[in-house]
Amino acid sequence: MSVFLMKLARKMGYFQECKNIDFIWYRGDSINPSILIEHEHDYETVTGSELPKLLRYKCKKCELRILITYTWASKLASADEIKQIRDKILTNISDKIMELREVWGGEFLLIIGDSSPAEGDIDWGKYWHGYIFDQFKFHKVVV
């Protein structure tokens, strides 16, 4: 994922830096971060570490904060079981946002990648799920 994001940043005119946030993107030659990205494979730990770090990062001109995680499940998991994990992630993220009561600048995007036995055959738009969060709720992004 890091190589993909680095290439994407360059293509979009950003400089990527990796510090205490997994990926910090700066637009052009700006010294102010524009985009913050946290990437975590383990959805079980994402609310305890990555989410607070992402929301608490002080960044006045930050336009977008992105959290990427996955519904890692057993290879025998059905589509319904994977959806249940995705719903659990959404509930956990929503609850943690309410608990933290952080006011962050810019938009907050959660991206969830589904894990399944047919992963390689899944259409890109069905594998990734995006949700925009505000301070009170989330909104599904149609890909």
DSSP file (Angstrom, degrees, kcal/mol; ACC not computed):
  #  RESIDUE AA STRUCTURE BP1 BP2  ACC     N-H-->O    O-->H-N    N-H-->O    O-->H-N    TCO  KAPPA ALPHA  PHI   PSI    X-CA   Y-CA   Z-CA
    1    1 A M     >        0   0    0      0, 0.0     4,-2.8     0, 0.0     5,-0.2   0.000 360.0 360.0 360.0 -36.9    0.0    0.0    0.0
    2    2 A S  H  >  +     0   0    0      1,-0.2     4,-2.3     2,-0.2     5,-0.1   0.891 360.0  46.8 -64.4 -39.5    2.8    2.4    0.8
    3    3 A V  H  > S+     0   0    0      2,-0.2     4,-2.4     1,-0.2     5,-0.2   0.926 112.8  50.4 -67.0 -43.4    4.3    2.3   -2.7
    4    4 A F  H  > S+     0   0    0      1,-0.2     4,-2.4     2,-0.2    -2,-0.2   0.934 112.8  46.0 -57.6 -47.5    0.9    2.7   -4.3
    5    5 A L  H  X S+     0   0    0     -4,-2.8     4,-2.7     2,-0.2    -1,-0.2   0.874 110.5  53.1 -66.3 -37.2    0.2    5.7   -2.1
    6    6 A M  H  X S+     0   0    0     -4,-2.3     4,-2.2    -5,-0.2    -1,-0.2   0.934 112.3  44.9 -62.0 -45.9    3.6    7.3   -2.8
    7    7 A K  H  X S+     0   0    0     -4,-2.4     4,-2.4     1,-0.2    -2,-0.2   0.893 113.4  50.5 -64.9 -40.1    3.0    7.0   -6.5
    8    8 A L  H  X S+     0   0    0     -4,-2.4     4,-1.9    -5,-0.2    -2,-0.2   0.916 108.6  52.3 -64.0 -43.2   -0.5    8.3   -6.2
    9    9 A A  H  <>S+     0   0    0     -4,-2.7     5,-3.3     1,-0.2     4,-0.3   0.943 111.7  45.9 -57.8 -49.5    0.8   11.3   -4.2
   10   10 A R  H ><5S+     0   0    0     -4,-2.2     3,-1.5     1,-0.2    -1,-0.2   0.923 111.2  52.2 -59.5 -45.6    3.4   12.2   -6.8
   11   11 A K  H 3<5S+     0   0    0     -4,-2.4    -1,-0.2     1,-0.3    -2,-0.2   0.832 111.2  47.9 -61.7 -32.4    0.9   11.8   -9.6
   12   12 A M  T 3<5S-     0   0    0     -4,-1.9    -1,-0.3    -5,-0.2    -2,-0.2   0.392 123.9-102.1 -91.1   3.1   -1.5   14.1   -7.9
   13   13 A G  T < 5S+     0   0    0     -3,-1.5    15,-2.4    -4,-0.3     2,-0.3   0.742  79.0 127.5  86.5  24.2    1.2   16.7   -7.2
   14   14 A Y  E   < -A   27   0A   0     -5,-3.3     2,-0.5    13,-0.2    -1,-0.3  -0.790  54.2-135.2-111.3 155.7    1.8   16.0   -3.5
   15   15 A F  E     -A   26   0A   0     11,-2.8    11,-2.7    -2,-0.3     2,-0.4  -0.933  25.2-143.8-103.8 132.8    5.0   15.2   -1.6
   16   16 A Q  E     +A   25   0A   0     -2,-0.5     2,-0.4     9,-0.2     9,-0.2  -0.832  19.5 178.6-104.5 136.1    4.7   12.3    0.8
   17   17 A E  E     -A   24   0A   0      7,-2.6     7,-3.1    -2,-0.4     2,-0.6  -0.977  18.0-146.7-131.0 145.3    6.3   12.1    4.2
   18   18 A C        +     0   0    0     -2,-0.4     4,-0.2     5,-0.2     5,-0.2  -0.956  40.9 129.9-116.2 116.9    6.1    9.3    6.8
   19   19 A K  S    S-     0   0    0      2,-1.9    -1,-0.0    -2,-0.6     0, 0.0  -0.136  81.2 -33.1-131.1-132.6    6.3   10.4   10.4
   20   20 A N  S    S+     0   0    0     -2,-0.1     2,-0.4    33,-0.0     3,-0.1   0.656 132.8  61.5 -74.8 -14.1    4.1    9.6   13.4
   21   21 A I  S    S-     0   0    0      1,-0.1    -2,-1.9    -4,-0.0     3,-0.2  -0.905  98.3-122.5-101.6 140.7    1.2    9.5   11.0
   22   22 A D  S    S+     0   0    0     -2,-0.4     2,-0.4     1,-0.2    16,-0.2   0.907  92.4   9.3 -52.4 -49.0    1.7    6.8    8.4
   23   23 A F  E     - B   0  37A   0     14,-2.2    14,-2.8    -5,-0.2     2,-0.5  -0.987  62.7-173.9-139.4 126.7    1.5    9.1    5.4
   24   24 A I  E     -AB  17  36A   0     -7,-3.1    -7,-2.6    -2,-0.4     2,-0.5  -0.984  13.4-157.6-119.2 124.2    1.5   12.9    5.3
   25   25 A W  E     -AB  16  35A   0     10,-3.2     9,-3.3    -2,-0.5    10,-1.7  -0.883   4.1-164.6-107.3 131.9    0.9   14.6    2.0
   26   26 A Y  E     -AB  15  33A   0    -11,-2.7   -11,-2.8    -2,-0.5     2,-0.5  -0.941  23.7-122.9-112.1 132.9    2.0   18.1    1.2
   27   27 A R  E >   -A   14   0A   0      5,-0.6     3,-2.5    -2,-0.4   -13,-0.2  -0.630  68.9 -47.5 -77.6 124.5    0.6   20.0   -1.8
   28   28 A G  T 3  S-     0   0    0    -15,-2.4   -13,-0.1    -2,-0.5    -2,-0.1  -0.281 120.7 -23.4  55.5-124.3    3.4   21.2   -4.0
   29   29 A D  T 3  S+     0   0    0    -15,-0.1    -1,-0.3    -2,-0.0    -2,-0.1   0.100  97.9 136.7-107.6  22.2    6.1   22.9   -1.9
   30   30 A S    <   -     0   0    0     -3,-2.5     4,-0.1     1,-0.1    -4,-0.0  -0.330  49.3-150.2 -66.5 148.5    3.8   23.8    1.0
   31   31 A I  S    S+     0   0    0      2,-0.1    -1,-0.1    -5,-0.0    -3,-0.1   0.487  77.0  86.1 -94.1  -6.2    5.0   23.2    4.5
   32   32 A N  S    S-     0   0    0     -5,-0.2    -5,-0.6    29,-0.1    -2,-0.1  -0.831  85.8-117.8 -97.2 128.1    1.4   22.6    5.7
   33   33 A P  E     -B   26   0A   0      0, 0.0    -7,-0.2     0, 0.0    28,-0.1  -0.343  27.1-176.7 -61.4 141.7    0.1   19.1    5.5
   34   34 A S  E     +     0   0A   0     -9,-3.3    29,-2.4     1,-0.3    30,-1.7   0.746  68.7  26.1-104.8 -38.4   -2.9   18.7    3.2
   35   35 A I  E     -Bc  25  64A   0    -10,-1.7   -10,-3.2    28,-0.2     2,-0.4  -0.993  60.6-163.5-135.0 134.1   -3.8   15.0    3.6
   36   36 A L  E     -Bc  24  65A   0     28,-2.4    30,-3.2    -2,-0.4     2,-0.4  -0.962  11.7-170.9-116.2 134.1   -3.2   12.6    6.5
   37   37 A I  E     -Bc  23  66A   0    -14,-2.8   -14,-2.2    -2,-0.4     2,-0.4  -0.988  10.0-173.5-131.5 127.9   -3.4    8.9    6.0
   38   38 A E  E     - c   0  67A   0     28,-2.8    30,-2.7    -2,-0.4     2,-0.4  -0.975   9.3-166.9-115.3 133.8   -3.4    6.0    8.5
   39   39 A H  E     + c   0  68A   0     -2,-0.4     2,-0.4    28,-0.2    30,-0.2  -0.983  11.5 169.3-125.3 125.3   -3.3    2.5    7.3
   40   40 A E        -     0   0    0     28,-2.8    30,-0.4    -2,-0.4     6,-0.1  -0.973  24.6-163.4-142.0 124.3   -4.0   -0.5    9.5
   41   41 A H  S    S+     0   0    0     -2,-0.4     2,-1.0    28,-0.2    29,-0.5   0.856  80.0  72.0 -69.8 -36.1   -4.6   -4.1    8.5
   42   42 A D    >>  -     0   0    0      1,-0.2     3,-1.3    27,-0.1     4,-0.7  -0.714  59.9-171.6 -91.4 102.4   -6.0   -5.1   11.9
   43   43 A Y  T 34 S+     0   0    0     -2,-1.0     4,-0.4    27,-0.5     3,-0.2   0.733  81.9  68.2 -64.1 -21.1   -9.5   -3.6   12.2
   44   44 A E  T 34 S+     0   0    0      1,-0.2    -1,-0.3     2,-0.1     4,-0.1   0.796 107.9  35.4 -69.2 -27.8   -9.6   -4.7   15.9
   45   45 A T  T X> S+     0   0    0     -3,-1.3     4,-1.4     1,-0.1     3,-0.6   0.498  90.7  93.5-103.2  -4.8   -6.9   -2.3   16.9
   46   46 A V  T 3<>S+     0   0    0     -4,-0.7     5,-2.7     1,-0.2    -1,-0.1   0.833  85.3  49.2 -63.5 -34.8   -7.7    0.7   14.6
   47   47 A T  T 345S+     0   0    0     -4,-0.4    -1,-0.2     1,-0.2    -2,-0.1   0.765 110.6  51.0 -77.0 -23.0   -9.9    2.5   17.2
   48   48 A G  T <45S+     0   0    0     -3,-0.6    -2,-0.2    -4,-0.1    -1,-0.2   0.759 130.4   3.6 -84.3 -25.2   -7.4    2.3   20.0
   49   49 A S  T  X5S+     0   0    0     -4,-1.4     4,-1.9     3,-0.1     5,-0.2   0.710 127.0  40.8-125.3 -62.4   -4.4    3.6   18.1
   50   50 A E  H  >5S+     0   0    0     -5,-0.4     4,-2.6     1,-0.2     5,-0.2   0.911 112.1  51.8 -66.4 -45.1   -4.7    4.9   14.5
   51   51 A L  H  ><S+     0   0    0     -5,-2.7     4,-2.6     2,-0.2     5,-0.3   0.949 112.4  43.8 -61.1 -51.5   -8.0    6.7   14.8
   52   52 A P  H  > S+     0   0    0      0, 0.0     4,-2.4     0, 0.0    -1,-0.2   0.920 114.7  50.8 -59.4 -41.3   -7.1    8.8   17.9
   53   53 A K  H  X S+     0   0    0     -4,-1.9     4,-0.9     1,-0.2    -2,-0.2   0.914 112.7  46.6 -60.9 -42.5   -3.7    9.6   16.4
   54   54 A L  H  < S+     0   0    0     -4,-2.6     3,-0.3     1,-0.2    -1,-0.2   0.908 116.7  42.1 -67.3 -44.1   -5.3   10.7   13.1
   55   55 A L  H  < S+     0   0    0     -4,-2.6    -1,-0.2     1,-0.2    -2,-0.2   0.798 114.8  50.0 -76.4 -28.2   -8.0   12.9   14.7
   56   56 A R  H  < S+     0   0    0     -4,-2.4     2,-0.3    -5,-0.3    -1,-0.2   0.600  78.5 115.4 -87.3 -10.8   -5.7   14.5   17.3
   57   57 A Y  S  < S-     0   0    0     -4,-0.9     2,-0.5    -3,-0.3   -21,-0.0  -0.436  70.3-127.9 -63.1 121.5   -3.0   15.4   14.8
   58   58 A K        +     0   0    0     -2,-0.3     2,-0.2    46,-0.1    -1,-0.1  -0.602  48.4 147.5 -78.5 119.6   -2.9   19.3   14.8
   59   59 A C    >   -     0   0    0     -2,-0.5     3,-1.1     1,-0.1    46,-0.2  -0.744  26.8-170.6-157.3  96.1   -3.1   20.5   11.3
   60   60 A K  T 3  S+     0   0    0      1,-0.3    46,-0.1    -2,-0.2    -1,-0.1   0.846  89.9  35.4 -64.2 -36.4   -4.9   23.8   10.7
   61   61 A K  T 3  S+     0   0    0    -28,-0.1     2,-0.3    44,-0.1    -1,-0.3   0.192  81.5 135.4-106.2  17.1   -5.0   23.6    6.9
   62   62 A C    <   -     0   0    0     -3,-1.1   -28,-0.2     1,-0.2   -27,-0.2  -0.505  32.2-172.2 -69.6 126.8   -5.5   19.8    6.6
   63   63 A E        +     0   0    0    -29,-2.4    44,-2.7    -2,-0.3     2,-0.3   0.782  64.7  19.4 -89.6 -30.4   -8.2   19.1    3.9
   64   64 A L  E     -cd  35 107A   0    -30,-1.7   -28,-2.4    42,-0.3     2,-0.4  -0.996  51.1-165.0-150.7 135.6   -8.6   15.4    4.4
   65   65 A R  E     -cd  36 108A   0     42,-2.4    44,-3.2    -2,-0.3     2,-0.4  -0.990  20.3-167.0-118.4 127.7   -7.9   12.7    7.0
   66   66 A I  E     -cd  37 109A   0    -30,-3.2   -28,-2.8    -2,-0.4     2,-0.5  -0.954  12.2-169.8-123.5 133.2   -8.1    9.1    5.7
   67   67 A L  E     -cd  38 110A   0     42,-2.6    44,-3.1    -2,-0.4     2,-0.5  -0.990  10.0-167.8-119.7 124.7   -8.2    5.8    7.7
   68   68 A I  E     +cd  39 111A   0    -30,-2.7   -28,-2.8    -2,-0.5     2,-0.3  -0.950  19.4 147.2-116.0 129.1   -7.8    2.6    5.7
   69   69 A T  E     - d   0 112A   0     42,-2.4    44,-2.5    -2,-0.5     2,-0.3  -0.881  30.9-126.9-147.8-179.6   -8.5   -0.8    7.2
   70   70 A Y  E     - d   0 113A   0    -29,-0.5     2,-0.5   -30,-0.4   -27,-0.5  -0.919  17.9-126.2-136.8 156.2   -9.8   -4.3    6.1
   71   71 A T        -     0   0    0     42,-2.4    44,-0.5    -2,-0.3    15,-0.1  -0.329  38.6-172.2 -93.8  49.1  -12.5   -6.8    7.1
   72   72 A W        +     0   0    0     -2,-0.5     2,-0.3   -31,-0.4   -29,-0.1  -0.196  17.4 159.7 -48.8 122.1   -9.9   -9.6    7.4
   73   73 A A        -     0   0    0      1,-0.1     9,-0.0     4,-0.1    -2,-0.0  -0.868  46.4 -70.1-139.0 170.4  -12.0  -12.7    7.9
   74   74 A S    >   -     0   0    0     -2,-0.3     3,-2.4     1,-0.1    -1,-0.1  -0.280  46.3-115.1 -59.8 149.4  -11.6  -16.5    7.5
   75   75 A K  T 3  S+     0   0    0      1,-0.3    -1,-0.1    41,-0.1    43,-0.1   0.696 118.3  57.2 -61.5 -17.0  -11.4  -17.7    3.9
   76   76 A L  T 3  S+     0   0    0     40,-0.1    -1,-0.3    41,-0.1     2,-0.1   0.394  79.3 126.8 -93.2   2.9  -14.7  -19.4    4.5
   77   77 A A    <   -     0   0    0     -3,-2.4     2,-0.1     1,-0.1    -4,-0.1  -0.359  54.6-134.7 -66.1 137.1  -16.5  -16.2    5.5
   78   78 A S     >  -     0   0    0      1,-0.1     4,-2.2    -2,-0.1     5,-0.2  -0.351  26.8-103.1 -82.1 168.9  -19.7  -15.5    3.6
   79   79 A A  H  > S+     0   0    0      1,-0.2     4,-2.3     2,-0.2     5,-0.1   0.869 124.4  53.7 -59.8 -37.1  -20.6  -12.2    2.2
   80   80 A D  H  > S+     0   0    0      2,-0.2     4,-2.1     1,-0.2    -1,-0.2   0.895 107.5  49.5 -65.9 -40.0  -23.0  -11.7    5.1
   81   81 A E  H  > S+     0   0    0      2,-0.2     4,-1.9     1,-0.2    -2,-0.2   0.893 111.1  49.5 -65.8 -39.5  -20.2  -12.4    7.7
   82   82 A I  H  X S+     0   0    0     -4,-2.2     4,-2.4     1,-0.2    -2,-0.2   0.908 110.0  51.0 -65.8 -41.1  -17.9   -9.9    5.9
   83   83 A K  H  X S+     0   0    0     -4,-2.3     4,-2.8     1,-0.2    -2,-0.2   0.887 107.1  54.5 -62.4 -38.7  -20.7   -7.3    5.9
   84   84 A Q  H  X S+     0   0    0     -4,-2.1     4,-2.1     2,-0.2    -1,-0.2   0.897 108.8  48.1 -61.8 -40.1  -21.2   -7.9    9.7
   85   85 A I  H  X S+     0   0    0     -4,-1.9     4,-2.5     2,-0.2    -2,-0.2   0.923 111.1  50.6 -65.8 -43.3  -17.5   -7.2   10.2
   86   86 A R  H  X S+     0   0    0     -4,-2.4     4,-2.4     1,-0.2    -2,-0.2   0.920 111.0  48.9 -59.8 -44.1  -17.8   -4.0    8.1
   87   87 A D  H  X S+     0   0    0     -4,-2.8     4,-2.5     1,-0.2    -1,-0.2   0.879 109.7  52.5 -63.0 -37.6  -20.8   -2.9   10.2
   88   88 A K  H  X S+     0   0    0     -4,-2.1     4,-2.9     2,-0.2    -2,-0.2   0.913 108.4  50.4 -64.1 -42.6  -18.8   -3.7   13.4
   89   89 A I  H  X S+     0   0    0     -4,-2.5     4,-2.7     2,-0.2     5,-0.2   0.939 111.2  48.7 -59.8 -46.8  -15.9   -1.5   12.1
   90   90 A L  H  X S+     0   0    0     -4,-2.4     4,-2.7     1,-0.2    -2,-0.2   0.913 113.0  47.1 -60.5 -44.3  -18.4    1.4   11.4
   91   91 A T  H  X S+     0   0    0     -4,-2.5     4,-2.8     2,-0.2     5,-0.2   0.933 113.2  48.5 -62.9 -46.3  -20.0    1.1   14.8
   92   92 A N  H  X S+     0   0    0     -4,-2.9     4,-2.3     2,-0.2    -2,-0.2   0.906 113.7  46.7 -61.9 -42.4  -16.6    1.0   16.6
   93   93 A I  H  X S+     0   0    0     -4,-2.7     4,-2.5    -5,-0.2    -2,-0.2   0.939 113.8  48.1 -65.2 -47.1  -15.3    4.0   14.6
   94   94 A S  H  X S+     0   0    0     -4,-2.7     4,-2.1    -5,-0.2    -2,-0.2   0.926 113.0  48.0 -59.2 -46.2  -18.6    6.0   15.3
   95   95 A D  H  X S+     0   0    0     -4,-2.8     4,-2.2     1,-0.2    -1,-0.2   0.905 112.0  49.3 -61.9 -42.1  -18.5    5.1   19.0
   96   96 A K  H  X S+     0   0    0     -4,-2.3     4,-2.9    -5,-0.2     5,-0.2   0.884 108.3  53.2 -67.0 -38.2  -14.8    6.1   19.3
   97   97 A I  H  X S+     0   0    0     -4,-2.5     4,-2.0     1,-0.2     5,-0.5   0.927 111.5  46.3 -61.2 -44.2  -15.4    9.4   17.5
   98   98 A M  H  < S+     0   0    0     -4,-2.1    -2,-0.2     1,-0.2    -1,-0.2   0.880 114.1  48.9 -65.5 -37.7  -18.2   10.2   20.0
   99   99 A E  H  < S+     0   0    0     -4,-2.2    -2,-0.2     1,-0.2    -1,-0.2   0.911 112.7  46.3 -67.8 -43.0  -16.0    9.1   22.9
  100  100 A L  H  < S-     0   0    0     -4,-2.9    -2,-0.2    -5,-0.1    -1,-0.2   0.846  84.1-160.3 -70.0 -34.0  -13.0   11.2   21.8
  101  101 A R     <  +     0   0    0     -4,-2.0     2,-0.2    -5,-0.2    -3,-0.1   0.832  29.1 164.8  53.7  35.2  -15.1   14.3   21.1
  102  102 A E        -     0   0    0     -5,-0.5     2,-0.6    33,-0.0    -1,-0.2  -0.569  33.7-146.5 -79.9 144.1  -12.3   15.6   18.9
  103  103 A V        -     0   0    0     -2,-0.2     2,-0.3    -3,-0.1    -1,-0.0  -0.955  25.6-173.0-109.3 112.5  -12.9   18.5   16.6
  104  104 A W        -     0   0    0     -2,-0.6     2,-0.3     2,-0.1   -48,-0.1  -0.750  21.7-119.3-109.0 154.4  -10.8   18.0   13.5
  105  105 A G  S    S+     0   0    0     -2,-0.3   -44,-0.1   -46,-0.2     2,-0.0  -0.654  74.4   6.5 -87.9 146.7  -10.2   20.2   10.5
  106  106 A G  S    S-     0   0    0     -2,-0.3   -42,-0.3   -46,-0.1     2,-0.2  -0.243 102.3 -40.2  81.9-170.8  -11.1   19.0    7.0
  107  107 A E  E     -d   64   0A   0    -44,-2.7   -42,-2.4    -2,-0.0     2,-0.5  -0.533  46.4-142.5 -90.0 157.3  -13.0   15.9    6.0
  108  108 A F  E     -dE  65 133A   0     25,-0.7    25,-2.7   -44,-0.2     2,-0.5  -0.984  17.6-172.3-124.5 120.9  -12.6   12.4    7.5
  109  109 A L  E     -dE  66 132A   0    -44,-3.2   -42,-2.6    -2,-0.5     2,-0.5  -0.950   8.9-161.6-117.4 127.2  -12.8    9.4    5.1
  110  110 A L  E     -dE  67 131A   0     21,-3.0    21,-2.3    -2,-0.5     2,-0.5  -0.932   8.3-167.3-104.2 127.8  -12.9    5.8    6.3
  111  111 A I  E     -dE  68 130A   0    -44,-3.1   -42,-2.4    -2,-0.5     2,-0.5  -0.975   2.1-169.6-117.4 125.0  -12.0    3.3    3.6
  112  112 A I  E     -dE  69 129A   0     17,-2.9    17,-2.1    -2,-0.5     2,-0.5  -0.964   7.3-156.3-117.4 124.3  -12.7   -0.4    4.3
  113  113 A G  E     -dE  70 128A   0    -44,-2.5   -42,-2.4    -2,-0.5     2,-0.3  -0.857  18.9-131.7 -97.2 130.4  -11.3   -3.2    2.0
  114  114 A D        -     0   0    0     13,-2.7     2,-0.5    -2,-0.5   -42,-0.1  -0.584  12.2-147.8 -83.1 142.9  -13.3   -6.4    2.1
  115  115 A S        +     0   0    0    -44,-0.5     3,-0.0    -2,-0.3   -41,-0.0  -0.917  32.3 145.8-107.6 133.2  -11.5   -9.7    2.4
  116  116 A S    >   -     0   0    0     -2,-0.5     3,-1.5     1,-0.1     4,-0.1  -0.983  59.8-103.9-158.8 164.5  -12.9  -12.8    0.8
  117  117 A P  T 3  S+     0   0    0      0, 0.0     3,-0.3     0, 0.0    -1,-0.1   0.823 121.8  49.4 -62.2 -30.5  -11.8  -16.0   -0.9
  118  118 A A  T >> S+     0   0    0      1,-0.2     3,-2.2     2,-0.1     4,-0.6   0.062  72.9 132.9 -96.6  25.7  -12.6  -14.5   -4.3
  119  119 A E  G X4  +     0   0    0     -3,-1.5     3,-1.1     1,-0.3    -1,-0.2   0.829  68.6  52.6 -45.8 -45.2  -10.7  -11.3   -3.6
  120  120 A G  G 34 S+     0   0    0     -3,-0.3    -1,-0.3     1,-0.2    -2,-0.1   0.717 110.8  47.9 -68.2 -19.8   -8.8  -11.4   -6.9
  121  121 A D  G <4 S+     0   0    0     -3,-2.2     2,-0.3     2,-0.1    -1,-0.2   0.422  85.6 111.0-100.3   0.4  -12.1  -11.6   -8.9
  122  122 A I  S << S-     0   0    0     -3,-1.1     5,-0.1    -4,-0.6     2,-0.1  -0.585  75.2-111.6 -81.9 135.3  -14.0   -8.9   -7.1
  123  123 A D    >>  -     0   0    0     -2,-0.3     3,-1.9     1,-0.1     4,-1.4  -0.387  28.8-118.3 -59.4 138.2  -14.8   -5.7   -9.0
  124  124 A W  H 3> S+     0   0    0      1,-0.3     4,-1.7     2,-0.2     3,-0.4   0.855 113.5  54.5 -49.0 -43.6  -12.8   -2.7   -7.6
  125  125 A G  H 34 S+     0   0    0      1,-0.2    -1,-0.3     2,-0.2    18,-0.2   0.692 109.7  46.7 -69.4 -19.1  -16.0   -0.9   -6.6
  126  126 A K  H <4 S+     0   0    0     -3,-1.9    -1,-0.2     1,-0.1    -2,-0.2   0.653 109.2  54.2 -94.4 -18.2  -17.3   -3.9   -4.6
  127  127 A Y  H  < S+     0   0    0     -4,-1.4   -13,-2.7    -3,-0.4     2,-0.4   0.885 105.4  54.9 -81.0 -41.4  -14.0   -4.5   -2.8
  128  128 A W  E  <  -E  113   0A   0     -4,-1.7     2,-0.4   -15,-0.2   -15,-0.2  -0.761  63.7-170.2-100.2 140.1  -13.6   -1.0   -1.4
  129  129 A H  E     -E  112   0A   0    -17,-2.1   -17,-2.9    -2,-0.4     2,-0.4  -0.997   6.8-160.1-129.2 130.6  -16.2    0.8    0.7
  130  130 A G  E     -EF 111 141A   0     11,-0.7    11,-3.3    -2,-0.4     2,-0.4  -0.890   8.2-176.4-116.7 144.0  -15.9    4.5    1.6
  131  131 A Y  E     -EF 110 140A   0    -21,-2.3   -21,-3.0    -2,-0.4     2,-0.5  -0.993  15.4-149.0-139.3 127.5  -17.6    6.5    4.4
  132  132 A I  E     -EF 109 139A   0      7,-2.7     7,-2.6    -2,-0.4     2,-0.4  -0.841  20.8-159.1 -93.5 130.2  -17.4   10.2    5.1
  133  133 A F  E     -EF 108 138A   0    -25,-2.7   -25,-0.7    -2,-0.5     5,-0.2  -0.867  12.3-175.2-109.0 142.7  -17.7   11.0    8.8
  134  134 A D        -     0   0    0      3,-2.6   -27,-0.0    -2,-0.4     5,-0.0  -0.524  54.9 -77.8-112.6-166.2  -18.6   14.3   10.4
  135  135 A Q  S    S+     0   0    0     -2,-0.2   -34,-0.1     1,-0.2     3,-0.1   0.661 127.2  27.0 -68.8 -13.5  -18.6   14.9   14.2
  136  136 A F  S    S-     0   0    0      1,-0.3     2,-0.3   -38,-0.0    -1,-0.2   0.671 122.8  -2.9-124.4 -24.2  -21.9   13.0   14.7
  137  137 A K        -     0   0    0      2,-0.0    -3,-2.6    -5,-0.0     2,-0.3  -0.943  61.4-108.3-159.8 175.6  -22.5   10.3   12.0
  138  138 A F  E     -F  133   0A   0     -2,-0.3     2,-0.4    -5,-0.2    -5,-0.2  -0.840  16.8-153.3-117.9 158.2  -21.2    8.7    8.8
  139  139 A H  E     -F  132   0A   0     -7,-2.6    -7,-2.7    -2,-0.3     2,-0.1  -0.998  23.6-119.8-130.7 128.1  -22.3    8.8    5.2
  140  140 A K  E     -F  131   0A   0     -2,-0.4     2,-0.5    -9,-0.2    -9,-0.3  -0.434  22.5-142.2 -67.5 136.5  -21.7    6.1    2.7
  141  141 A V  E     -F  130   0A   0    -11,-3.3   -11,-0.7    -2,-0.1     2,-0.6  -0.894  12.0-135.7-100.2 127.4  -19.7    7.1   -0.3
  142  142 A V              0   0    0     -2,-0.5   -13,-0.1     1,-0.1   -11,-0.0  -0.738 360.0 360.0 -85.8 122.9  -20.8    5.5   -3.6
  143  143 A V              0   0    0     -2,-0.6    -1,-0.1   -18,-0.2   -17,-0.1   0.430 360.0 360.0 -91.1 360.0  -17.8    4.4   -5.6
